[in-house]
Amino acid sequence: MPRGESGRIVLEVNPEEKRDLYDALGQDGLTLKDWFLGQARRYLRDRNQRELFFEAAEASRPFSAGKNAESTKQT
């Protein structure tokens, strides 16, 4: 799907799911835009937290014997 430079996001969804989503959001007092932006922010925050967690875990992990042996191998 093409990505333009505007701030718009366009996607196609099943009409029944669209109707159900709008109904549910309306009952919760949310607009699609508000809901989407909240979900997008949460996704990006959680994704960044996972990346930071894995980077920290990788940095604190001791070298394996195989890696250590290869890195110190004399040629």
Predicted model as a PDB file, atoms N, CA, C, CB and O in Angstrom, pLDDT in the B-factor column:
MODEL        1                                                                  
ATOM      1  N   MET A   1       0.851  -1.169   0.000  1.00 62.00           N  
ATOM      2  CA  MET A   1       0.000   0.000   0.000  1.00 62.00           C  
ATOM      3  C   MET A   1       0.904   1.242   0.000  1.00 62.00           C  
ATOM      4  CB  MET A   1      -0.972  -0.007   1.232  1.00 62.00           C  
ATOM      5  O   MET A   1       1.862   1.292   0.771  1.00 62.00           O  
ATOM      6  N   PRO A   2       0.628   2.224  -0.828  1.00 73.00           N  
ATOM      7  CA  PRO A   2       1.491   3.411  -0.912  1.00 73.00           C  
ATOM      8  C   PRO A   2       1.438   4.248   0.362  1.00 73.00           C  
ATOM      9  CB  PRO A   2       1.088   4.270  -2.107  1.00 73.00           C  
ATOM     10  O   PRO A   2       0.437   4.275   1.079  1.00 73.00           O  
ATOM     11  N   ARG A   3       2.558   4.933   0.616  1.00 80.00           N  
ATOM     12  CA  ARG A   3       2.640   5.837   1.764  1.00 80.00           C  
ATOM     13  C   ARG A   3       2.931   7.239   1.259  1.00 80.00           C  
ATOM     14  CB  ARG A   3       3.732   5.373   2.775  1.00 80.00           C  
ATOM     15  O   ARG A   3       3.974   7.474   0.649  1.00 80.00           O  
ATOM     16  N   GLY A   4       2.039   8.153   1.502  1.00 83.00           N  
ATOM     17  CA  GLY A   4       2.237   9.531   1.101  1.00 83.00           C  
ATOM     18  C   GLY A   4       2.884  10.333   2.208  1.00 83.00           C  
ATOM     19  O   GLY A   4       3.179   9.812   3.284  1.00 83.00           O  
ATOM     20  N   GLU A   5       3.100  11.595   1.934  1.00 88.00           N  
ATOM     21  CA  GLU A   5       3.750  12.482   2.902  1.00 88.00           C  
ATOM     22  C   GLU A   5       2.752  13.207   3.806  1.00 88.00           C  
ATOM     23  CB  GLU A   5       4.600  13.499   2.173  1.00 88.00           C  
ATOM     24  O   GLU A   5       3.159  13.867   4.761  1.00 88.00           O  
ATOM     25  N   SER A   6       1.456  13.095   3.521  1.00 93.00           N  
ATOM     26  CA  SER A   6       0.454  13.785   4.338  1.00 93.00           C  
ATOM     27  C   SER A   6       0.295  13.073   5.677  1.00 93.00           C  
ATOM     28  CB  SER A   6      -0.908  13.855   3.599  1.00 93.00           C  
ATOM     29  O   SER A   6       0.892  12.023   5.915  1.00 93.00           O  
ATOM     30  N   GLY A   7      -0.509  13.655   6.531  1.00 92.00           N  
ATOM     31  CA  GLY A   7      -0.769  13.039   7.826  1.00 92.00           C  
ATOM     32  C   GLY A   7      -1.917  12.043   7.799  1.00 92.00           C  
ATOM     33  O   GLY A   7      -2.383  11.605   8.851  1.00 92.00           O  
ATOM     34  N   ARG A   8      -2.370  11.686   6.625  1.00 92.00           N  
ATOM     35  CA  ARG A   8      -3.498  10.768   6.518  1.00 92.00           C  
ATOM     36  C   ARG A   8      -3.030   9.320   6.480  1.00 92.00           C  
ATOM     37  CB  ARG A   8      -4.321  11.083   5.275  1.00 92.00           C  
ATOM     38  O   ARG A   8      -1.966   8.999   5.950  1.00 92.00           O  
ATOM     39  N   ILE A   9      -3.854   8.464   7.057  1.00 92.00           N  
ATOM     40  CA  ILE A   9      -3.661   7.015   6.971  1.00 92.00           C  
ATOM     41  C   ILE A   9      -4.940   6.455   6.375  1.00 92.00           C  
ATOM     42  CB  ILE A   9      -3.334   6.365   8.386  1.00 92.00           C  
ATOM     43  O   ILE A   9      -6.027   6.669   6.912  1.00 92.00           O  
ATOM     44  N   VAL A  10      -4.814   5.746   5.279  1.00 91.00           N  
ATOM     45  CA  VAL A  10      -5.985   5.206   4.593  1.00 91.00           C  
ATOM     46  C   VAL A  10      -5.856   3.690   4.566  1.00 91.00           C  
ATOM     47  CB  VAL A  10      -6.123   5.789   3.144  1.00 91.00           C  
ATOM     48  O   VAL A  10      -4.815   3.153   4.187  1.00 91.00           O  
ATOM     49  N   LEU A  11      -6.917   3.009   4.967  1.00 91.00           N  
ATOM     50  CA  LEU A  11      -6.913   1.552   4.910  1.00 91.00           C  
ATOM     51  C   LEU A  11      -8.315   1.051   4.650  1.00 91.00           C  
ATOM     52  CB  LEU A  11      -6.356   0.948   6.209  1.00 91.00           C  
ATOM     53  O   LEU A  11      -9.303   1.725   4.941  1.00 91.00           O  
ATOM     54  N   GLU A  12      -8.379  -0.136   4.102  1.00 95.00           N  
ATOM     55  CA  GLU A  12      -9.678  -0.753   3.831  1.00 95.00           C  
ATOM     56  C   GLU A  12      -9.943  -1.833   4.871  1.00 95.00           C  
ATOM     57  CB  GLU A  12      -9.728  -1.350   2.392  1.00 95.00           C  
ATOM     58  O   GLU A  12      -9.067  -2.628   5.212  1.00 95.00           O  
ATOM     59  N   VAL A  13     -11.172  -1.836   5.363  1.00 96.00           N  
ATOM     60  CA  VAL A  13     -11.581  -2.839   6.340  1.00 96.00           C  
ATOM     61  C   VAL A  13     -12.928  -3.408   5.929  1.00 96.00           C  
ATOM     62  CB  VAL A  13     -11.648  -2.236   7.768  1.00 96.00           C  
ATOM     63  O   VAL A  13     -13.656  -2.817   5.131  1.00 96.00           O  
ATOM     64  N   ASN A  14     -13.239  -4.548   6.482  1.00 97.00           N  
ATOM     65  CA  ASN A  14     -14.527  -5.181   6.262  1.00 97.00           C  
ATOM     66  C   ASN A  14     -15.622  -4.230   6.753  1.00 97.00           C  
ATOM     67  CB  ASN A  14     -14.607  -6.564   6.992  1.00 97.00           C  
ATOM     68  O   ASN A  14     -15.536  -3.744   7.880  1.00 97.00           O  
ATOM     69  N   PRO A  15     -16.650  -3.948   5.941  1.00 97.00           N  
ATOM     70  CA  PRO A  15     -17.700  -3.006   6.343  1.00 97.00           C  
ATOM     71  C   PRO A  15     -18.381  -3.365   7.665  1.00 97.00           C  
ATOM     72  CB  PRO A  15     -18.738  -2.926   5.263  1.00 97.00           C  
ATOM     73  O   PRO A  15     -18.715  -2.479   8.451  1.00 97.00           O  
ATOM     74  N   GLU A  16     -18.584  -4.650   7.908  1.00 98.00           N  
ATOM     75  CA  GLU A  16     -19.225  -5.047   9.167  1.00 98.00           C  
ATOM     76  C   GLU A  16     -18.316  -4.746  10.357  1.00 98.00           C  
ATOM     77  CB  GLU A  16     -19.586  -6.546   9.141  1.00 98.00           C  
ATOM     78  O   GLU A  16     -18.781  -4.268  11.391  1.00 98.00           O  
ATOM     79  N   GLU A  17     -17.023  -5.024  10.210  1.00 97.00           N  
ATOM     80  CA  GLU A  17     -16.088  -4.721  11.292  1.00 97.00           C  
ATOM     81  C   GLU A  17     -15.977  -3.220  11.519  1.00 97.00           C  
ATOM     82  CB  GLU A  17     -14.710  -5.306  10.986  1.00 97.00           C  
ATOM     83  O   GLU A  17     -15.853  -2.768  12.657  1.00 97.00           O  
ATOM     84  N   LYS A  18     -16.020  -2.451  10.443  1.00 97.00           N  
ATOM     85  CA  LYS A  18     -15.995  -0.985  10.551  1.00 97.00           C  
ATOM     86  C   LYS A  18     -17.201  -0.508  11.355  1.00 97.00           C  
ATOM     87  CB  LYS A  18     -15.985  -0.323   9.142  1.00 97.00           C  
ATOM     88  O   LYS A  18     -17.063   0.309  12.266  1.00 97.00           O  
ATOM     89  N   ARG A  19     -18.363  -1.012  11.018  1.00 98.00           N  
ATOM     90  CA  ARG A  19     -19.591  -0.629  11.719  1.00 98.00           C  
ATOM     91  C   ARG A  19     -19.502  -1.010  13.199  1.00 98.00           C  
ATOM     92  CB  ARG A  19     -20.824  -1.301  11.065  1.00 98.00           C  
ATOM     93  O   ARG A  19     -19.843  -0.214  14.074  1.00 98.00           O  
ATOM     94  N   ASP A  20     -19.042  -2.224  13.467  1.00 98.00           N  
ATOM     95  CA  ASP A  20     -18.904  -2.670  14.860  1.00 98.00           C  
ATOM     96  C   ASP A  20     -17.913  -1.800  15.634  1.00 98.00           C  
ATOM     97  CB  ASP A  20     -18.455  -4.136  14.904  1.00 98.00           C  
ATOM     98  O   ASP A  20     -18.145  -1.464  16.795  1.00 98.00           O  
ATOM     99  N   LEU A  21     -16.817  -1.444  14.986  1.00 97.00           N  
ATOM    100  CA  LEU A  21     -15.811  -0.608  15.642  1.00 97.00           C  
ATOM    101  C   LEU A  21     -16.377   0.767  15.951  1.00 97.00           C  
ATOM    102  CB  LEU A  21     -14.558  -0.480  14.767  1.00 97.00           C  
ATOM    103  O   LEU A  21     -16.224   1.265  17.067  1.00 97.00           O  
ATOM    104  N   TYR A  22     -17.026   1.384  14.978  1.00 97.00           N  
ATOM    105  CA  TYR A  22     -17.625   2.696  15.223  1.00 97.00           C  
ATOM    106  C   TYR A  22     -18.680   2.630  16.327  1.00 97.00           C  
ATOM    107  CB  TYR A  22     -18.248   3.243  13.935  1.00 97.00           C  
ATOM    108  O   TYR A  22     -18.759   3.532  17.161  1.00 97.00           O  
ATOM    109  N   ASP A  23     -19.487   1.576  16.340  1.00 98.00           N  
ATOM    110  CA  ASP A  23     -20.503   1.421  17.391  1.00 98.00           C  
ATOM    111  C   ASP A  23     -19.849   1.322  18.767  1.00 98.00           C  
ATOM    112  CB  ASP A  23     -21.371   0.171  17.127  1.00 98.00           C  
ATOM    113  O   ASP A  23     -20.255   2.003  19.709  1.00 98.00           O  
ATOM    114  N   ALA A  24     -18.833   0.467  18.869  1.00 98.00           N  
ATOM    115  CA  ALA A  24     -18.166   0.265  20.160  1.00 98.00           C  
ATOM    116  C   ALA A  24     -17.463   1.549  20.614  1.00 98.00           C  
ATOM    117  CB  ALA A  24     -17.149  -0.896  20.065  1.00 98.00           C  
ATOM    118  O   ALA A  24     -17.540   1.918  21.785  1.00 98.00           O  
ATOM    119  N   LEU A  25     -16.796   2.210  19.710  1.00 97.00           N  
ATOM    120  CA  LEU A  25     -16.108   3.454  20.069  1.00 97.00           C  
ATOM    121  C   LEU A  25     -17.114   4.517  20.503  1.00 97.00           C  
ATOM    122  CB  LEU A  25     -15.266   3.970  18.883  1.00 97.00           C  
ATOM    123  O   LEU A  25     -16.879   5.241  21.470  1.00 97.00           O  
ATOM    124  N   GLY A  26     -18.234   4.608  19.786  1.00 97.00           N  
ATOM    125  CA  GLY A  26     -19.273   5.564  20.153  1.00 97.00           C  
ATOM    126  C   GLY A  26     -19.817   5.311  21.549  1.00 97.00           C  
ATOM    127  O   GLY A  26     -20.060   6.251  22.306  1.00 97.00           O  
ATOM    128  N   GLN A  27     -20.008   4.046  21.889  1.00 98.00           N  
ATOM    129  CA  GLN A  27     -20.495   3.689  23.231  1.00 98.00           C  
ATOM    130  C   GLN A  27     -19.486   4.088  24.299  1.00 98.00           C  
ATOM    131  CB  GLN A  27     -20.783   2.179  23.320  1.00 98.00           C  
ATOM    132  O   GLN A  27     -19.860   4.413  25.426  1.00 98.00           O  
ATOM    133  N   ASP A  28     -18.200   4.062  23.938  1.00 97.00           N  
ATOM    134  CA  ASP A  28     -17.150   4.432  24.891  1.00 97.00           C  
ATOM    135  C   ASP A  28     -16.803   5.917  24.826  1.00 97.00           C  
ATOM    136  CB  ASP A  28     -15.904   3.607  24.633  1.00 97.00           C  
ATOM    137  O   ASP A  28     -15.910   6.381  25.534  1.00 97.00           O  
ATOM    138  N   GLY A  29     -17.519   6.668  23.966  1.00 98.00           N  
ATOM    139  CA  GLY A  29     -17.282   8.102  23.866  1.00 98.00           C  
ATOM    140  C   GLY A  29     -15.975   8.455  23.162  1.00 98.00           C  
ATOM    141  O   GLY A  29     -15.390   9.507  23.418  1.00 98.00           O  
ATOM    142  N   LEU A  30     -15.526   7.580  22.284  1.00 97.00           N  
ATOM    143  CA  LEU A  30     -14.274   7.808  21.555  1.00 97.00           C  
ATOM    144  C   LEU A  30     -14.536   7.995  20.069  1.00 97.00           C  
ATOM    145  CB  LEU A  30     -13.302   6.640  21.774  1.00 97.00           C  
ATOM    146  O   LEU A  30     -15.498   7.460  19.518  1.00 97.00           O  
ATOM    147  N   THR A  31     -13.667   8.759  19.440  1.00 97.00           N  
ATOM    148  CA  THR A  31     -13.680   8.833  17.990  1.00 97.00           C  
ATOM    149  C   THR A  31     -12.661   7.826  17.474  1.00 97.00           C  
ATOM    150  CB  THR A  31     -13.365  10.285  17.483  1.00 97.00           C  
ATOM    151  O   THR A  31     -11.784   7.377  18.211  1.00 97.00           O  
ATOM    152  N   LEU A  32     -12.789   7.480  16.205  1.00 96.00           N  
ATOM    153  CA  LEU A  32     -11.823   6.560  15.611  1.00 96.00           C  
ATOM    154  C   LEU A  32     -10.421   7.150  15.676  1.00 96.00           C  
ATOM    155  CB  LEU A  32     -12.202   6.239  14.154  1.00 96.00           C  
ATOM    156  O   LEU A  32      -9.455   6.442  15.960  1.00 96.00           O  
ATOM    157  N   LYS A  33     -10.312   8.439  15.414  1.00 96.00           N  
ATOM    158  CA  LYS A  33      -9.004   9.097  15.450  1.00 96.00           C  
ATOM    159  C   LYS A  33      -8.393   9.028  16.849  1.00 96.00           C  
ATOM    160  CB  LYS A  33      -9.129  10.561  15.001  1.00 96.00           C  
ATOM    161  O   LYS A  33      -7.226   8.666  16.997  1.00 96.00           O  
ATOM    162  N   ASP A  34      -9.167   9.369  17.865  1.00 96.00           N  
ATOM    163  CA  ASP A  34      -8.649   9.315  19.237  1.00 96.00           C  
ATOM    164  C   ASP A  34      -8.217   7.902  19.613  1.00 96.00           C  
ATOM    165  CB  ASP A  34      -9.708   9.817  20.226  1.00 96.00           C  
ATOM    166  O   ASP A  34      -7.153   7.699  20.199  1.00 96.00           O  
ATOM    167  N   TRP A  35      -9.049   6.940  19.272  1.00 97.00           N  
ATOM    168  CA  TRP A  35      -8.729   5.548  19.581  1.00 97.00           C  
ATOM    169  C   TRP A  35      -7.467   5.107  18.849  1.00 97.00           C  
ATOM    170  CB  TRP A  35      -9.902   4.632  19.211  1.00 97.00           C  
ATOM    171  O   TRP A  35      -6.577   4.501  19.445  1.00 97.00           O  
ATOM    172  N   PHE A  36      -7.395   5.409  17.570  1.00 96.00           N  
ATOM    173  CA  PHE A  36      -6.244   5.002  16.780  1.00 96.00           C  
ATOM    174  C   PHE A  36      -4.960   5.629  17.311  1.00 96.00           C  
ATOM    175  CB  PHE A  36      -6.447   5.379  15.319  1.00 96.00           C  
ATOM    176  O   PHE A  36      -3.951   4.941  17.468  1.00 96.00           O  
ATOM    177  N   LEU A  37      -4.992   6.930  17.588  1.00 96.00           N  
ATOM    178  CA  LEU A  37      -3.789   7.590  18.091  1.00 96.00           C  
ATOM    179  C   LEU A  37      -3.353   7.011  19.439  1.00 96.00           C  
ATOM    180  CB  LEU A  37      -4.028   9.095  18.222  1.00 96.00           C  
ATOM    181  O   LEU A  37      -2.159   6.848  19.687  1.00 96.00           O  
ATOM    182  N   GLY A  38      -4.314   6.702  20.304  1.00 96.00           N  
ATOM    183  CA  GLY A  38      -3.972   6.067  21.578  1.00 96.00           C  
ATOM    184  C   GLY A  38      -3.330   4.704  21.370  1.00 96.00           C  
ATOM    185  O   GLY A  38      -2.328   4.379  22.008  1.00 96.00           O  
ATOM    186  N   GLN A  39      -3.907   3.906  20.476  1.00 95.00           N  
ATOM    187  CA  GLN A  39      -3.350   2.580  20.192  1.00 95.00           C  
ATOM    188  C   GLN A  39      -1.968   2.698  19.565  1.00 95.00           C  
ATOM    189  CB  GLN A  39      -4.284   1.790  19.263  1.00 95.00           C  
ATOM    190  O   GLN A  39      -1.062   1.937  19.907  1.00 95.00           O  
ATOM    191  N   ALA A  40      -1.801   3.652  18.647  1.00 95.00           N  
ATOM    192  CA  ALA A  40      -0.512   3.833  17.982  1.00 95.00           C  
ATOM    193  C   ALA A  40       0.557   4.259  18.983  1.00 95.00           C  
ATOM    194  CB  ALA A  40      -0.628   4.871  16.857  1.00 95.00           C  
ATOM    195  O   ALA A  40       1.671   3.736  18.964  1.00 95.00           O  
ATOM    196  N   ARG A  41       0.221   5.204  19.856  1.00 94.00           N  
ATOM    197  CA  ARG A  41       1.195   5.635  20.881  1.00 94.00           C  
ATOM    198  C   ARG A  41       1.572   4.485  21.795  1.00 94.00           C  
ATOM    199  CB  ARG A  41       0.627   6.795  21.717  1.00 94.00           C  
ATOM    200  O   ARG A  41       2.747   4.306  22.118  1.00 94.00           O  
ATOM    201  N   ARG A  42       0.587   3.704  22.214  1.00 93.00           N  
ATOM    202  CA  ARG A  42       0.854   2.562  23.101  1.00 93.00           C  
ATOM    203  C   ARG A  42       1.743   1.542  22.396  1.00 93.00           C  
ATOM    204  CB  ARG A  42      -0.471   1.895  23.554  1.00 93.00           C  
ATOM    205  O   ARG A  42       2.679   1.012  22.995  1.00 93.00           O  
ATOM    206  N   TYR A  43       1.454   1.268  21.138  1.00 92.00           N  
ATOM    207  CA  TYR A  43       2.261   0.315  20.375  1.00 92.00           C  
ATOM    208  C   TYR A  43       3.708   0.786  20.273  1.00 92.00           C  
ATOM    209  CB  TYR A  43       1.671   0.116  18.972  1.00 92.00           C  
ATOM    210  O   TYR A  43       4.637   0.012  20.504  1.00 92.00           O  
ATOM    211  N   LEU A  44       3.893   2.050  19.929  1.00 90.00           N  
ATOM    212  CA  LEU A  44       5.251   2.573  19.787  1.00 90.00           C  
ATOM    213  C   LEU A  44       5.982   2.592  21.124  1.00 90.00           C  
ATOM    214  CB  LEU A  44       5.218   3.978  19.191  1.00 90.00           C  
ATOM    215  O   LEU A  44       7.165   2.257  21.185  1.00 90.00           O  
ATOM    216  N   ARG A  45       5.295   2.981  22.196  1.00 88.00           N  
ATOM    217  CA  ARG A  45       5.905   2.988  23.526  1.00 88.00           C  
ATOM    218  C   ARG A  45       6.318   1.578  23.936  1.00 88.00           C  
ATOM    219  CB  ARG A  45       4.934   3.579  24.561  1.00 88.00           C  
ATOM    220  O   ARG A  45       7.445   1.355  24.378  1.00 88.00           O  
ATOM    221  N   ASP A  46       5.387   0.624  23.784  1.00 89.00           N  
ATOM    222  CA  ASP A  46       5.672  -0.753  24.185  1.00 89.00           C  
ATOM    223  C   ASP A  46       6.758  -1.363  23.317  1.00 89.00           C  
ATOM    224  CB  ASP A  46       4.409  -1.603  24.112  1.00 89.00           C  
ATOM    225  O   ASP A  46       7.600  -2.117  23.803  1.00 89.00           O  
ATOM    226  N   ARG A  47       6.737  -1.037  22.042  1.00 85.00           N  
ATOM    227  CA  ARG A  47       7.747  -1.557  21.120  1.00 85.00           C  
ATOM    228  C   ARG A  47       9.123  -1.030  21.515  1.00 85.00           C  
ATOM    229  CB  ARG A  47       7.412  -1.166  19.655  1.00 85.00           C  
ATOM    230  O   ARG A  47      10.094  -1.786  21.532  1.00 85.00           O  
ATOM    231  N   ASN A  48       9.215   0.261  21.831  1.00 77.00           N  
ATOM    232  CA  ASN A  48      10.485   0.838  22.259  1.00 77.00           C  
ATOM    233  C   ASN A  48      10.939   0.244  23.577  1.00 77.00           C  
ATOM    234  CB  ASN A  48      10.370   2.349  22.382  1.00 77.00           C  
ATOM    235  O   ASN A  48      12.133   0.026  23.779  1.00 77.00           O  
ATOM    236  N   GLN A  49      10.003  -0.022  24.480  1.00 79.00           N  
ATOM    237  CA  GLN A  49      10.363  -0.628  25.757  1.00 79.00           C  
ATOM    238  C   GLN A  49      10.920  -2.028  25.545  1.00 79.00           C  
ATOM    239  CB  GLN A  49       9.149  -0.673  26.696  1.00 79.00           C  
ATOM    240  O   GLN A  49      11.890  -2.414  26.198  1.00 79.00           O  
ATOM    241  N   ARG A  50      10.312  -2.803  24.629  1.00 74.00           N  
ATOM    242  CA  ARG A  50      10.825  -4.144  24.338  1.00 74.00           C  
ATOM    243  C   ARG A  50      12.228  -4.061  23.769  1.00 74.00           C  
ATOM    244  CB  ARG A  50       9.900  -4.883  23.358  1.00 74.00           C  
ATOM    245  O   ARG A  50      13.103  -4.838  24.151  1.00 74.00           O  
ATOM    246  N   GLU A  51      12.449  -3.114  22.850  1.00 71.00           N  
ATOM    247  CA  GLU A  51      13.775  -2.969  22.256  1.00 71.00           C  
ATOM    248  C   GLU A  51      14.797  -2.614  23.322  1.00 71.00           C  
ATOM    249  CB  GLU A  51      13.762  -1.902  21.154  1.00 71.00           C  
ATOM    250  O   GLU A  51      15.894  -3.172  23.340  1.00 71.00           O  
ATOM    251  N   LEU A  52      14.446  -1.683  24.217  1.00 68.00           N  
ATOM    252  CA  LEU A  52      15.366  -1.312  25.283  1.00 68.00           C  
ATOM    253  C   LEU A  52      15.633  -2.494  26.201  1.00 68.00           C  
ATOM    254  CB  LEU A  52      14.811  -0.137  26.083  1.00 68.00           C  
ATOM    255  O   LEU A  52      16.767  -2.707  26.632  1.00 68.00           O  
ATOM    256  N   PHE A  53      14.588  -3.264  26.503  1.00 67.00           N  
ATOM    257  CA  PHE A  53      14.751  -4.431  27.364  1.00 67.00           C  
ATOM    258  C   PHE A  53      15.700  -5.437  26.730  1.00 67.00           C  
ATOM    259  CB  PHE A  53      13.394  -5.087  27.645  1.00 67.00           C  
ATOM    260  O   PHE A  53      16.609  -5.938  27.392  1.00 67.00           O  
ATOM    261  N   PHE A  54      15.493  -5.739  25.438  1.00 68.00           N  
ATOM    262  CA  PHE A  54      16.334  -6.727  24.772  1.00 68.00           C  
ATOM    263  C   PHE A  54      17.759  -6.223  24.610  1.00 68.00           C  
ATOM    264  CB  PHE A  54      15.752  -7.088  23.415  1.00 68.00           C  
ATOM    265  O   PHE A  54      18.700  -7.009  24.713  1.00 68.00           O  
ATOM    266  N   GLU A  55      17.942  -4.920  24.355  1.00 70.00           N  
ATOM    267  CA  GLU A  55      19.294  -4.366  24.255  1.00 70.00           C  
ATOM    268  C   GLU A  55      20.006  -4.477  25.592  1.00 70.00           C  
ATOM    269  CB  GLU A  55      19.253  -2.896  23.793  1.00 70.00           C  
ATOM    270  O   GLU A  55      21.179  -4.844  25.644  1.00 70.00           O  
ATOM    271  N   ALA A  56      19.301  -4.161  26.681  1.00 69.00           N  
ATOM    272  CA  ALA A  56      19.898  -4.246  28.008  1.00 69.00           C  
ATOM    273  C   ALA A  56      20.228  -5.685  28.356  1.00 69.00           C  
ATOM    274  CB  ALA A  56      18.964  -3.649  29.059  1.00 69.00           C  
ATOM    275  O   ALA A  56      21.283  -5.962  28.927  1.00 69.00           O  
ATOM    276  N   ALA A  57      19.332  -6.604  28.017  1.00 72.00           N  
ATOM    277  CA  ALA A  57      19.571  -8.019  28.307  1.00 72.00           C  
ATOM    278  C   ALA A  57      20.765  -8.522  27.504  1.00 72.00           C  
ATOM    279  CB  ALA A  57      18.314  -8.864  27.992  1.00 72.00           C  
ATOM    280  O   ALA A  57      21.591  -9.274  28.023  1.00 72.00           O  
ATOM    281  N   GLU A  58      20.859  -8.115  26.251  1.00 74.00           N  
ATOM    282  CA  GLU A  58      21.969  -8.538  25.398  1.00 74.00           C  
ATOM    283  C   GLU A  58      23.289  -7.985  25.925  1.00 74.00           C  
ATOM    284  CB  GLU A  58      21.741  -8.081  23.944  1.00 74.00           C  
ATOM    285  O   GLU A  58      24.300  -8.688  25.928  1.00 74.00           O  
ATOM    286  N   ALA A  59      23.287  -6.734  26.370  1.00 74.00           N  
ATOM    287  CA  ALA A  59      24.509  -6.101  26.859  1.00 74.00           C  
ATOM    288  C   ALA A  59      24.992  -6.741  28.153  1.00 74.00           C  
ATOM    289  CB  ALA A  59      24.282  -4.611  27.072  1.00 74.00           C  
ATOM    290  O   ALA A  59      26.196  -6.796  28.406  1.00 74.00           O  
ATOM    291  N   SER A  60      24.068  -7.223  28.970  1.00 73.00           N  
ATOM    292  CA  SER A  60      24.464  -7.803  30.254  1.00 73.00           C  
ATOM    293  C   SER A  60      24.743  -9.293  30.174  1.00 73.00           C  
ATOM    294  CB  SER A  60      23.397  -7.555  31.275  1.00 73.00           C  
ATOM    295  O   SER A  60      25.184  -9.894  31.154  1.00 73.00           O  
ATOM    296  N   ARG A  61      24.490  -9.901  29.009  1.00 72.00           N  
ATOM    297  CA  ARG A  61      24.701 -11.328  28.845  1.00 72.00           C  
ATOM    298  C   ARG A  61      26.190 -11.597  28.655  1.00 72.00           C  
ATOM    299  CB  ARG A  61      23.883 -11.874  27.649  1.00 72.00           C  
ATOM    300  O   ARG A  61      26.835 -10.946  27.833  1.00 72.00           O  
ATOM    301  N   PRO A  62      26.745 -12.553  29.411  1.00 71.00           N  
ATOM    302  CA  PRO A  62      28.160 -12.895  29.219  1.00 71.00           C  
ATOM    303  C   PRO A  62      28.361 -13.548  27.857  1.00 71.00           C  
ATOM    304  CB  PRO A  62      28.657 -13.837  30.346  1.00 71.00           C  
ATOM    305  O   PRO A  62      27.445 -14.151  27.299  1.00 71.00           O  
ATOM    306  N   PHE A  63      29.565 -13.416  27.339  1.00 65.00           N  
ATOM    307  CA  PHE A  63      29.877 -14.051  26.060  1.00 65.00           C  
ATOM    308  C   PHE A  63      29.727 -15.555  26.188  1.00 65.00           C  
ATOM    309  CB  PHE A  63      31.304 -13.688  25.593  1.00 65.00           C  
ATOM    310  O   PHE A  63      30.071 -16.140  27.216  1.00 65.00           O  
ATOM    311  N   SER A  64      29.208 -16.179  25.131  1.00 57.00           N  
ATOM    312  CA  SER A  64      29.151 -17.638  25.126  1.00 57.00           C  
ATOM    313  C   SER A  64      30.545 -18.159  24.828  1.00 57.00           C  
ATOM    314  CB  SER A  64      28.113 -18.172  24.081  1.00 57.00           C  
ATOM    315  O   SER A  64      31.391 -17.418  24.327  1.00 57.00           O  
ATOM    316  N   ALA A  65      30.787 -19.401  25.125  1.00 54.00           N  
ATOM    317  CA  ALA A  65      32.097 -19.993  24.881  1.00 54.00           C  
ATOM    318  C   ALA A  65      32.453 -19.917  23.406  1.00 54.00           C  
ATOM    319  CB  ALA A  65      32.129 -21.446  25.359  1.00 54.00           C  
ATOM    320  O   ALA A  65      33.604 -19.660  23.052  1.00 54.00           O  
ATOM    321  N   GLY A  66      31.469 -20.138  22.549  1.00 51.00           N  
ATOM    322  CA  GLY A  66      31.722 -20.110  21.111  1.00 51.00           C  
ATOM    323  C   GLY A  66      32.097 -18.715  20.637  1.00 51.00           C  
ATOM    324  O   GLY A  66      33.040 -18.553  19.863  1.00 51.00           O  
ATOM    325  N   LYS A  67      31.370 -17.717  21.095  1.00 51.00           N  
ATOM    326  CA  LYS A  67      31.669 -16.349  20.687  1.00 51.00           C  
ATOM    327  C   LYS A  67      33.005 -15.912  21.257  1.00 51.00           C  
ATOM    328  CB  LYS A  67      30.557 -15.392  21.135  1.00 51.00           C  
ATOM    329  O   LYS A  67      33.821 -15.311  20.558  1.00 51.00           O  
ATOM    330  N   ASN A  68      33.227 -16.214  22.529  1.00 50.00           N  
ATOM    331  CA  ASN A  68      34.450 -15.786  23.188  1.00 50.00           C  
ATOM    332  C   ASN A  68      35.655 -16.445  22.533  1.00 50.00           C  
ATOM    333  CB  ASN A  68      34.404 -16.118  24.687  1.00 50.00           C  
ATOM    334  O   ASN A  68      36.677 -15.797  22.307  1.00 50.00           O  
ATOM    335  N   ALA A  69      35.536 -17.721  22.233  1.00 48.00           N  
ATOM    336  CA  ALA A  69      36.638 -18.439  21.617  1.00 48.00           C  
ATOM    337  C   ALA A  69      36.939 -17.872  20.234  1.00 48.00           C  
ATOM    338  CB  ALA A  69      36.319 -19.935  21.524  1.00 48.00           C  
ATOM    339  O   ALA A  69      38.104 -17.753  19.855  1.00 48.00           O  
ATOM    340  N   GLU A  70      35.905 -17.522  19.481  1.00 51.00           N  
ATOM    341  CA  GLU A  70      36.112 -16.981  18.141  1.00 51.00           C  
ATOM    342  C   GLU A  70      36.720 -15.593  18.198  1.00 51.00           C  
ATOM    343  CB  GLU A  70      34.800 -16.943  17.373  1.00 51.00           C  
ATOM    344  O   GLU A  70      37.549 -15.247  17.357  1.00 51.00           O  
ATOM    345  N   SER A  71      36.322 -14.792  19.175  1.00 50.00           N  
ATOM    346  CA  SER A  71      36.801 -13.428  19.226  1.00 50.00           C  
ATOM    347  C   SER A  71      38.244 -13.341  19.695  1.00 50.00           C  
ATOM    348  CB  SER A  71      35.922 -12.614  20.125  1.00 50.00           C  
ATOM    349  O   SER A  71      38.924 -12.351  19.424  1.00 50.00           O  
ATOM    350  N   THR A  72      38.720 -14.363  20.394  1.00 50.00           N  
ATOM    351  CA  THR A  72      40.094 -14.333  20.881  1.00 50.00           C  
ATOM    352  C   THR A  72      41.009 -15.221  20.068  1.00 50.00           C  
ATOM    353  CB  THR A  72      40.142 -14.748  22.324  1.00 50.00           C  
ATOM    354  O   THR A  72      42.193 -15.344  20.384  1.00 50.00           O  
ATOM    355  N   LYS A  73      40.485 -15.838  19.033  1.00 52.00           N  
ATOM    356  CA  LYS A  73      41.276 -16.765  18.207  1.00 52.00           C  
ATOM    357  C   LYS A  73      42.379 -16.009  17.492  1.00 52.00           C  
ATOM    358  CB  LYS A  73      40.378 -17.498  17.179  1.00 52.00           C  
ATOM    359  O   LYS A  73      42.121 -14.967  16.888  1.00 52.00           O  
ATOM    360  N   GLN A  74      43.589 -16.507  17.549  1.00 53.00           N  
ATOM    361  CA  GLN A  74      44.738 -15.922  16.871  1.00 53.00           C  
ATOM    362  C   GLN A  74      44.801 -16.443  15.462  1.00 53.00           C  
ATOM    363  CB  GLN A  74      46.042 -16.227  17.618  1.00 53.00           C  
ATOM    364  O   GLN A  74      44.558 -17.628  15.233  1.00 53.00           O  
ATOM    365  N   THR A  75      45.122 -15.585  14.501  1.00 46.00           N  
ATOM    366  CA  THR A  75      45.276 -16.034  13.111  1.00 46.00           C  
ATOM    367  C   THR A  75      46.696 -15.924  12.676  1.00 46.00           C  
ATOM    368  CB  THR A  75      44.394 -15.237  12.175  1.00 46.00           C  
ATOM    369  O   THR A  75      47.020 -16.256  11.536  1.00 46.00           O  
TER     370      THR A  75                                                      
ENDMDL                                                                          
END                                                                             
